[in-house]
Amino acid sequence: MKDDRVYLQHILRCIARIDEYTKGGREAFFSSSLLQDAVVRNLQTMAESTQRLSEALKATREDVDWKALGGFRNVLVHNYMGVDLEYVYRAIEQDIPHLKTVCSELLASLDKRS
C-alpha cells in the first residue's frame, strides 16, 4: 500500500498541469480539443488518486466530498461520448482550487509528522 504522500503529490501535479493547460482561459479551453483532452485526462487520474487516499486521511477533511470525486472520475472515464465540457470547466473554476488547498495542507501536515 502506497503512502498517502505519494497520492497527494500526484493529485497536486495533476492540478498543476490543469492550471497550466487552462491558463489561457475559457475561450482557449473550449476552442482546443487538445486542451480539453489533456485536462480531462488529468482530471481522471487526479480523481483516481483521491480514491486511493486512506480513509483515515479523508476523514480528517470532511469539507471535501471524496465520494463525489470518485463519481466524477467515473463520469469522465465511462461517458466516452458525452463528457459535458461546461461541467468540467465549472469544476476547474469552482472545485479544483479548494481541492488544491486541502491536498497541500494535508501533505504539509503529513510532512510535519515525519
C-alpha positions as CSV (number, residue, x, y, z in Angstrom):
1,M,0.0,0.0,0.0
2,K,1.4,3.3,-1.0
3,D,1.8,6.2,1.3
4,D,-0.8,9.0,1.2
5,R,2.0,11.4,0.4
6,V,2.5,9.7,-3.0
7,Y,-1.1,10.2,-3.9
8,L,-1.3,13.8,-2.6
9,Q,1.8,14.7,-4.6
10,H,0.2,13.1,-7.7
11,I,-3.0,15.0,-7.1
12,L,-1.1,18.2,-6.8
13,R,0.9,17.5,-10.0
14,C,-2.3,16.9,-11.9
15,I,-3.8,20.1,-10.6
16,A,-0.7,22.0,-11.6
17,R,-1.0,20.6,-15.1
18,I,-4.7,21.5,-15.3
19,D,-3.8,25.0,-14.1
20,E,-1.1,25.3,-16.8
21,Y,-3.4,24.0,-19.5
22,T,-6.3,26.3,-18.6
23,K,-4.2,29.5,-18.0
24,G,-5.5,30.8,-21.4
25,G,-9.0,30.9,-20.0
26,R,-12.4,29.7,-21.0
27,E,-12.2,30.6,-24.7
28,A,-8.9,28.8,-25.2
29,F,-10.2,25.7,-23.4
30,F,-13.4,25.5,-25.5
31,S,-11.6,26.1,-28.8
32,S,-9.0,23.4,-28.4
33,S,-9.8,19.7,-28.3
34,L,-6.1,19.1,-27.4
35,L,-6.5,21.2,-24.2
36,Q,-9.8,19.5,-23.5
37,D,-8.3,16.1,-23.8
38,A,-5.3,17.0,-21.7
39,V,-7.5,18.5,-18.9
40,V,-9.9,15.6,-18.9
41,R,-7.1,13.1,-18.7
42,N,-5.5,14.8,-15.8
43,L,-8.9,15.1,-14.0
44,Q,-9.4,11.4,-14.5
45,T,-6.0,10.4,-13.0
46,M,-6.3,13.1,-10.2
47,A,-9.7,11.8,-9.2
48,E,-8.4,8.2,-9.2
49,S,-5.7,9.2,-6.8
50,T,-8.2,10.8,-4.5
51,Q,-9.9,7.5,-4.2
52,R,-6.6,5.8,-3.2
53,L,-6.0,8.0,-0.2
54,S,-6.6,6.3,3.1
55,E,-10.0,6.5,4.7
56,A,-8.3,7.9,7.8
57,L,-6.8,10.8,6.0
58,K,-10.0,11.6,4.1
59,A,-11.9,11.6,7.3
60,T,-9.8,14.5,8.6
61,R,-11.2,16.7,5.8
62,E,-15.0,16.4,5.7
63,D,-15.1,19.7,3.7
64,V,-14.2,17.6,0.6
65,D,-16.8,15.3,-0.9
66,W,-14.4,12.4,-1.6
67,K,-17.2,10.2,-2.8
68,A,-18.4,12.7,-5.3
69,L,-14.8,12.9,-6.7
70,G,-15.0,9.2,-7.4
71,G,-18.3,9.7,-9.1
72,F,-16.8,12.5,-11.2
73,R,-14.0,10.2,-12.2
74,N,-16.5,7.5,-13.3
75,V,-18.4,10.0,-15.4
76,L,-15.2,11.1,-17.1
77,V,-13.9,7.6,-17.7
78,H,-17.1,5.9,-18.7
79,N,-19.1,8.6,-20.5
80,Y,-16.9,8.5,-23.6
81,M,-19.3,10.1,-26.0
82,G,-20.8,12.7,-23.7
83,V,-18.4,14.4,-21.4
84,D,-20.1,17.8,-20.6
85,L,-17.2,20.3,-21.0
86,E,-19.3,23.0,-19.3
87,Y,-19.4,20.8,-16.2
88,V,-15.7,20.1,-16.5
89,Y,-14.8,23.8,-16.7
90,R,-17.1,24.7,-13.9
91,A,-15.3,22.0,-11.7
92,I,-11.9,23.5,-12.7
93,E,-13.0,27.0,-11.7
94,Q,-15.1,26.1,-8.6
95,D,-13.8,22.8,-7.1
96,I,-10.2,22.4,-8.1
97,P,-8.8,25.4,-6.2
98,H,-10.3,24.1,-2.9
99,L,-9.0,20.6,-3.5
100,K,-5.6,22.0,-4.2
101,T,-5.6,23.9,-0.9
102,V,-6.8,20.8,1.0
103,C,-4.2,18.5,-0.6
104,S,-1.4,21.0,0.1
105,E,-2.5,21.3,3.7
106,L,-2.7,17.5,4.1
107,L,0.7,17.0,2.6
108,A,2.2,19.7,4.8
109,S,0.6,18.0,7.8
110,L,2.0,14.6,6.9
111,D,5.4,16.1,6.3
112,K,5.5,17.7,9.7
113,R,4.8,14.3,11.3
114,S,7.7,12.5,9.7
